[in-house]
Amino acid sequence: MPAAAHGQQNWSTVTRSDEIELSIVMPCLNEAETLAICIDKAQGYLDRSGVVGEIVIADNGSTDGSQQIAIAHGARVVDVESKGYGNALMGGITASRGTYVIMGDADDSYDFSTLDPFVERLRAGDDLVMGNRFRGGIEPGAMPPLHKYLGNPVLSWIGRVLFRSPIKDFHCGLRGFRRQSMLDLHLQATGMEFASEMVVKSTLGGAKVSEVPTTLKKDGRSRPPHLRSWRDGWRHLRFLLIFSPRWLFLIPGAVAFVIGLLGTLLITFGPLVFGDIGLDISSQVYLAALTVVGYQAVIFAILTKIYAQHEGFQIPRGRNFDRLQKRISLESGAVVGLLVFLVGLVIGIVQFASWAGSGFGPQDAAATMRLATPASLLMILGAQTIMAGLFLGVLSVGVKRR
C-alpha cells in the first residue's frame, strides 16, 4: 500500500525512532474542523503521562487543508493513496514506529487525553485492547438510535456467537494493539469492515484480547459522517458470515441436504401426508433440488476451510473437521462419488429395461418419476462428489511460492 510520510517530528516527545513506545494513529479524510483538537489532546496525553510516543495522521486524500493542520500541530502525516477506512488505517499502522498503536477517529468523538487504560492493558501483555462505549457511556446525540439499539449490539452479538469472542463492542473506533501482532494478521479489508476483521482475526489467532470502558461523545463536525449505516452495516455482517463458513454454508447446507434427501427417498414409496397436506411427485422434484443445493453448500464449506488452511488463513476449525480432513482425498472422493453415481445409474438402467420389456409403450408417469427422481439425484450427487475430490486433489498439489 503506497504511503509517504512528511511533516515535522515533535522532538520534545520523541528522541529516537527506536525509543517510541506508542503511536497514536488517526485516519483522516477532510477533518479540518476537529483534527487540531484531537492532535492537541493526544499530545497532551503524551506530555502528561511521560509515554514516549508519536502522532500519525493517515491522510486518505483530504482537500480541506487537514495535512497542513496536522503538521502545524506537530503530527506526522502519512499520505495513503488507496481509498477506504481500512486502507487508511493500515497505511498509518504500517508507517508507525511504536511498539504499541492506539487508533481512533479524528472527529473528536473520542478523548485522546485519557488513554491510560489502553496503555496499561498493552503493557500488561494484551495484544488487542478494545474500547467499549456501552460500558463507558454514550452521550446524548453521539450515536444514532439505529446504531445504538440495533446495529452495534446485533453485529457484536453475531461476532461473539460465531467466533467466541469476548468483545461486546466490535465497532468501537478507539482501540489499542501491539503493532507487530496486528501486522502479523495480514488484515485485508479496505473499508469499514476492517474494524470487524481486526477483532475476528485476533480472536481466531489466539491473541490476548480485552476491553476497557470508553466514552463516546457527539463528534465536532458540521458535515455528515463518512459512515453509511445500511451499506457499512451490511459489509460488516457479510464479512462475519463469509469468515464463518460453518454458519453460512455448512449448517444450513446440512439441514437442507438431510430434509431434501429424506423427503425424496420417502416419496419413492408413495405420497407423504401430514394432516391436510400431501406431498407427491412434484414435491419430490423440489426436494431433490433442495438436496443438491444443500450438498453443494456442504462441499463448499469443506473446501473453503481446506483452501483457507492451504493459504494460511485463520478460519475456525473443530476436531470433527480435522478428523474428516484426514479421511477425505481425491481417491476417497472419487470412489464414494463413483459408487453413488453407479447406484443411480443402475436404477435408471433397471427402469429402462422394464420399459423395454413392455415394448416401449405408455408409462405411468407417477410411478416412473418416483424412481427416476432419486436415480437422477444420486447420479448428480455422485458427480458432485467426484468433482469435489478432483478439486481437493488440485489443492493438495505442492507449489513453490515466491
Phi and psi in degrees as a GROMACS rama.xvg file:
@    title "Ramachandran Plot"
@    xaxis  label "Phi"
@    yaxis  label "Psi"
@TYPE xy
-67.6963  129.955  PRO-2
-149.397  138.816  ALA-3
-126.308  137.619  ALA-4
-104.963  143.238  ALA-5
-152.079  172.204  HIS-6
108.261  164.954  GLY-7
-83.3246  151.697  GLN-8
-97.9007  142.665  GLN-9
-85.4306  94.623  ASN-10
-76.8269  -8.04467  TRP-11
-70.9995  -20.5316  SER-12
-105.544  -38.9188  THR-13
-117.806  127.832  VAL-14
-103.293  -45.2007  THR-15
-138.189  146.411  ARG-16
-60.0445  -30.8033  SER-17
-77.5015  -2.92256  ASP-18
-98.7551  -3.23774  GLU-19
-70.9355  122.018  ILE-20
-92.1274  -38.8888  GLU-21
-131.053  129.57  LEU-22
-109.7  125.472  SER-23
-99.8348  111.09  ILE-24
-107.33  130.368  VAL-25
-125.934  119.735  MET-26
-71.2744  143.975  PRO-27
-141.535  129.114  CYS-28
-143.455  97.1744  LEU-29
58.0401  61.1733  ASN-30
-113.694  35.4321  GLU-31
-59.545  -30.0705  ALA-32
-67.8476  -33.1004  GLU-33
-122.468  -8.8154  THR-34
-61.4487  -45.553  LEU-35
-60.7433  -39.6341  ALA-36
-61.4838  -45.8175  ILE-37
-64.4177  -44.1567  CYS-38
-62.8779  -44.6453  ILE-39
-62.7897  -39.4782  ASP-40
-65.3558  -42.1419  LYS-41
-64.8419  -41.2907  ALA-42
-66.2883  -37.3509  GLN-43
-62.0133  -38.8306  GLY-44
-64.0123  -46.0489  TYR-45
-60.7721  -42.293  LEU-46
-65.6547  -42.4686  ASP-47
-72.0345  -41.876  ARG-48
-82.2468  -21.7768  SER-49
80.8192  5.80528  GLY-50
-69.0625  129.77  VAL-51
-79.1269  115.197  VAL-52
-151.614  -177.456  GLY-53
-142.508  159.761  GLU-54
-117.138  121.413  ILE-55
-115.588  125.442  VAL-56
-104.018  112.901  ILE-57
-89.9444  94.3064  ALA-58
-86.6872  130.676  ASP-59
-106.622  31.8881  ASN-60
101.718  38.1479  GLY-61
-63.9668  145.096  SER-62
-122.676  11.2561  THR-63
-110.136  15.4519  ASP-64
85.8891  14.5643  GLY-65
-59.6519  -36.6898  SER-66
-61.4801  -44.9375  GLN-67
-66.3391  -37.3422  GLN-68
-62.2227  -44.4695  ILE-69
-61.356  -45.4049  ALA-70
-63.7065  -42.9611  ILE-71
-62.1755  -27.0626  ALA-72
-99.6018  15.1257  HIS-73
88.2614  10.2448  GLY-74
-90.9632  161.26  ALA-75
-99.4061  131.134  ARG-76
-101.998  130.726  VAL-77
-116.298  117.064  VAL-78
-82.5416  121.681  ASP-79
-113.715  112.49  VAL-80
-73.8229  -41.0656  GLU-81
-67.7521  125.314  SER-82
-75.1644  151.612  LYS-83
124.001  147.057  GLY-84
-58.2523  -46.2401  TYR-85
-65.4645  -41.4184  GLY-86
-61.8573  -44.2086  ASN-87
-60.5567  -46.4377  ALA-88
-66.1663  -42.5546  LEU-89
-65.0637  -35.1494  MET-90
-62.042  -43.1109  GLY-91
-68.8593  -41.1849  GLY-92
-65.4277  -43.7152  ILE-93
-62.3512  -38.7752  THR-94
-82.0525  -12.916  ALA-95
-71.6086  160.189  SER-96
-124.247  7.34027  ARG-97
-84.891  157.33  GLY-98
-65.4679  -38.681  THR-99
-116.036  154.424  TYR-100
-128.849  134.29  VAL-101
-117.705  122.36  ILE-102
-110.192  146.937  MET-103
-164.429  155.021  GLY-104
-68.3157  149.321  ASP-105
-95.1777  30.4628  ALA-106
-105.402  9.4872  ASP-107
66.3754  26.2975  ASP-108
-89.4819  -16.9185  SER-109
-117.422  147.852  TYR-110
-95.8413  105.44  ASP-111
-76.5238  -2.05271  PHE-112
-88.3352  -4.54973  SER-113
-126.859  65.4196  THR-114
-101.464  7.00204  LEU-115
-56.0509  -44.6951  ASP-116
-58.9064  -36.0014  PRO-117
-67.4864  -47.7406  PHE-118
-63.3245  -39.5906  VAL-119
-60.8846  -45.318  GLU-120
-68.1359  -37.9911  ARG-121
-65.3968  -42.8062  LEU-122
-65.668  -26.2528  ARG-123
-78.3211  -6.75938  ALA-124
113.261  1.67607  GLY-125
-70.1678  144.259  ASP-126
-88.2318  -32.8394  ASP-127
-139.917  126.513  LEU-128
-120.596  113.43  VAL-129
-96.6172  142.352  MET-130
-78.6121  146.921  GLY-131
-122.792  107.319  ASN-132
-73.7521  -25.1879  ARG-133
-75.8585  -24.9104  PHE-134
-86.6302  -36.2691  ARG-135
-84.8834  -25.7532  GLY-136
118.118  137.175  GLY-137
-118.937  114.667  ILE-138
-68.9632  152.59  GLU-139
-54.4612  130.458  PRO-140
83.705  -3.46087  GLY-141
-78.4722  -27.8429  ALA-142
-137.037  128.146  MET-143
-57.0893  144.896  PRO-144
-53.8764  -36.3808  PRO-145
-59.4835  -39.7845  LEU-146
-75.7121  -40.4311  HIS-147
-69.9655  -41.6508  LYS-148
-104.392  -13.4927  TYR-149
-126.037  -65.5243  LEU-150
-55.7975  -62.9751  GLY-151
-64.85  -47.5771  ASN-152
-61.0797  -42.8822  PRO-153
-67.8678  -48.4456  VAL-154
-63.9444  -38.632  LEU-155
-65.8469  -39.5917  SER-156
-64.0273  -42.7291  TRP-157
-60.6798  -42.5233  ILE-158
-62.3924  -40.1953  GLY-159
-67.0243  -39.7303  ARG-160
-69.3939  -47.4166  VAL-161
-70.3092  -35.2748  LEU-162
-120.332  5.54438  PHE-163
53.572  43.266  ARG-164
-88.16  144.118  SER-165
-81.9877  -6.4403  PRO-166
-75.7415  131.372  ILE-167
-106.314  -3.21255  LYS-168
-137.853  83.2502  ASP-169
-61.5781  -24.9023  PHE-170
-115.275  17.6545  HIS-171
-63.3189  131.194  CYS-172
-79.7128  -10.888  GLY-173
-104.702  115.803  LEU-174
-154.546  152.569  ARG-175
-124.494  155.413  GLY-176
-161.844  160.898  PHE-177
-74.5328  121.172  ARG-178
-56.4335  -48.9387  ARG-179
-66.0572  -35.1038  GLN-180
-61.1079  -39.5633  SER-181
-71.9585  -39.1582  MET-182
-64.0271  -34.0575  LEU-183
-67.4879  -18.3376  ASP-184
-78.4154  -15.0298  LEU-185
53.0641  57.1159  HIS-186
-63.3514  139.185  LEU-187
-117.178  -21.8995  GLN-188
-63.6361  136.214  ALA-189
-99.6123  -17.3808  THR-190
-111.088  -151.866  GLY-191
-64.7847  -24.1892  MET-192
-68.1293  -6.44309  GLU-193
-53.2759  -36.6663  PHE-194
-61.9177  -42.0813  ALA-195
-71.5128  -40.5759  SER-196
-59.5218  -39.6488  GLU-197
-60.5899  -44.6454  MET-198
-70.7834  -45.1033  VAL-199
-62.8558  -50.1589  VAL-200
-68.1038  -34.2413  LYS-201
-63.6641  -43.4444  SER-202
-65.0903  -47.2755  THR-203
-65.4301  -30.9993  LEU-204
-80.7965  1.36972  GLY-205
77.6203  18.909  GLY-206
-69.3899  154.792  ALA-207
-82.8498  113.262  LYS-208
-118.112  139.758  VAL-209
-146.427  173.165  SER-210
-130.344  148.905  GLU-211
-132.315  146.542  VAL-212
-61.5044  139.033  PRO-213
-138.448  138.187  THR-214
-94.5841  133.223  THR-215
-109.378  126.965  LEU-216
-118.994  165.675  LYS-217
-62.2856  131.24  LYS-218
-68.2646  162.305  ASP-219
-96.0108  13.6473  GLY-220
-87.3666  150.188  ARG-221
-93.8346  -14.4598  SER-222
-95.0662  163.875  ARG-223
-65.355  152.489  PRO-224
-70.0368  161.409  PRO-225
-70.3368  -25.4975  HIS-226
-63.9987  135.586  LEU-227
-115.976  111.445  ARG-228
-51.2668  -60.1959  SER-229
-71.5164  -42.5605  TRP-230
-63.5321  -50.5679  ARG-231
-73.2151  -31.9215  ASP-232
-62.635  -42.2101  GLY-233
-64.4586  -38.8873  TRP-234
-63.387  -39.2852  ARG-235
-63.7163  -47.835  HIS-236
-63.2926  -42.6409  LEU-237
-59.4365  -42.6622  ARG-238
-62.6169  -45.4891  PHE-239
-60.7241  -41.028  LEU-240
-72.1327  -44.8903  LEU-241
-64.3109  -32.7486  ILE-242
-80.5182  -1.42352  PHE-243
-128.589  74.7892  SER-244
-60.1043  -22.4878  PRO-245
-57.8921  -46.9871  ARG-246
-85.3419  -27.2496  TRP-247
-83.8718  -35.2109  LEU-248
-122.101  -50.2857  PHE-249
-64.435  -55.9097  LEU-250
-67.4682  -50.3884  ILE-251
-60.1574  -38.2379  PRO-252
-65.464  -42.1224  GLY-253
-64.2275  -41.6876  ALA-254
-62.8847  -46.7038  VAL-255
-61.9268  -41.0858  ALA-256
-63.5459  -47.5849  PHE-257
-64.8711  -46.7376  VAL-258
-62.6332  -46.1365  ILE-259
-63.9129  -44.9811  GLY-260
-67.3479  -46.1441  LEU-261
-60.6723  -45.1752  LEU-262
-61.5962  -43.0855  GLY-263
-62.167  -45.9062  THR-264
-69.5464  -38.4578  LEU-265
-66.2812  -38.8231  LEU-266
-69.1919  -16.9947  ILE-267
-57.7967  -31.826  THR-268
-94.3788  0.605132  PHE-269
140.792  169.469  GLY-270
-61.1227  149.836  PRO-271
-103.755  131.122  LEU-272
-122.197  125.597  VAL-273
-122.362  93.9994  PHE-274
65.3161  -119.16  GLY-275
-90.1922  1.54016  ASP-276
-105.518  128.694  ILE-277
-121.46  137.348  GLY-278
-115.234  127.883  LEU-279
-132.636  -152.285  ASP-280
-62.1414  -34.8327  ILE-281
-64.6144  -39.6965  SER-282
-65.7075  -34.5726  SER-283
-61.258  -39.624  GLN-284
-62.8483  -45.5504  VAL-285
-67.3474  -37.3344  TYR-286
-65.093  -36.5771  LEU-287
-63.8304  -40.6059  ALA-288
-63.5124  -40.1668  ALA-289
-61.8303  -37.7941  LEU-290
-61.9275  -44.9613  THR-291
-63.3908  -46.0699  VAL-292
-62.5425  -43.737  VAL-293
-63.5055  -42.5955  GLY-294
-65.2367  -38.3501  TYR-295
-64.2116  -38.4919  GLN-296
-65.5469  -40.956  ALA-297
-62.9931  -46.6912  VAL-298
-59.9189  -42.6607  ILE-299
-62.6573  -41.2927  PHE-300
-62.544  -43.2618  ALA-301
-65.2836  -47.697  ILE-302
-66.2892  -32.8693  LEU-303
-62.2553  -45.3441  THR-304
-65.0445  -40.9481  LYS-305
-66.132  -42.5309  ILE-306
-62.5694  -41.1921  TYR-307
-60.4799  -43.5155  ALA-308
-64.3795  -39.9542  GLN-309
-61.1065  -36.7425  HIS-310
-94.2619  -2.36331  GLU-311
87.5373  12.8022  GLY-312
-77.0773  155.026  PHE-313
-105.251  101.179  GLN-314
-122.306  140.483  ILE-315
-53.0345  135.53  PRO-316
-134.367  142.506  ARG-317
-114.522  171.607  GLY-318
-64.023  -37.8938  ARG-319
-61.0768  -40.5883  ASN-320
-67.4228  -39.986  PHE-321
-61.9049  -39.7539  ASP-322
-66.595  -39.9194  ARG-323
-63.7328  -42.0748  LEU-324
-62.5182  -33.408  GLN-325
-68.9766  -23.4254  LYS-326
-96.4299  -19.9617  ARG-327
-97.7262  144.075  ILE-328
-158.326  177.449  SER-329
-58.2367  -43.6286  LEU-330
-68.1925  -45.9906  GLU-331
-66.6636  -37.9282  SER-332
-63.8627  -40.889  GLY-333
-66.331  -41.3735  ALA-334
-66.733  -49.5396  VAL-335
-63.3871  -45.076  VAL-336
-61.7058  -41.2048  GLY-337
-65.313  -40.839  LEU-338
-62.514  -45.3786  LEU-339
-62.9692  -43.7882  VAL-340
-60.63  -42.5814  PHE-341
-66.3377  -35.4742  LEU-342
-60.4574  -46.8687  VAL-343
-63.2704  -39.9707  GLY-344
-65.2675  -40.4293  LEU-345
-61.9135  -43.0674  VAL-346
-59.7578  -41.9786  ILE-347
-63.9468  -41.3276  GLY-348
-64.89  -41.7846  ILE-349
-61.7186  -42.4454  VAL-350
-61.7846  -42.4485  GLN-351
-65.5814  -40.9305  PHE-352
-63.884  -39.2017  ALA-353
-63.9576  -40.916  SER-354
-65.2985  -41.9573  TRP-355
-64.1328  -37.1844  ALA-356
-64.8873  -23.4089  GLY-357
-92.5618  9.35052  SER-358
79.6952  25.8604  GLY-359
55.5094  37.0425  PHE-360
-85.3486  -170.949  GLY-361
-59.9418  146.502  PRO-362
-117.354  155.434  GLN-363
-77.0841  110.441  ASP-364
-58.1057  -44.4293  ALA-365
-64.0553  -47.1823  ALA-366
-64.4526  -40.1309  ALA-367
-64.1546  -45.4705  THR-368
-67.0101  -30.8104  MET-369
-60.4307  -31.8093  ARG-370
-95.0162  -36.6255  LEU-371
-64.209  -37.2428  ALA-372
-65.0221  -52.9124  THR-373
-65.2496  -31.7528  PRO-374
-63.1334  -46.9211  ALA-375
-62.5314  -40.9704  SER-376
-60.4588  -45.7194  LEU-377
-63.3967  -38.4884  LEU-378
-66.0662  -38.7383  MET-379
-65.5897  -46.2491  ILE-380
-62.9507  -39.0703  LEU-381
-63.461  -43.6975  GLY-382
-64.7242  -40.6399  ALA-383
-61.7058  -40.4532  GLN-384
-65.4933  -42.0416  THR-385
-61.7345  -45.8344  ILE-386
-66.9713  -35.5144  MET-387
-64.6348  -39.5664  ALA-388
-63.092  -39.0504  GLY-389
-64.9073  -41.073  LEU-390
-66.0798  -37.5404  PHE-391
-61.5238  -36.72  LEU-392
-63.7472  -38.6837  GLY-393
-61.6319  -42.2473  VAL-394
-65.1128  -30.1221  LEU-395
-83.1238  -6.81936  SER-396
-71.2142  125.701  VAL-397
-73.4031  136.339  GLY-398
-130.97  151.899  VAL-399
-83.5422  125.205  LYS-400
-105.526  136.983  ARG-401
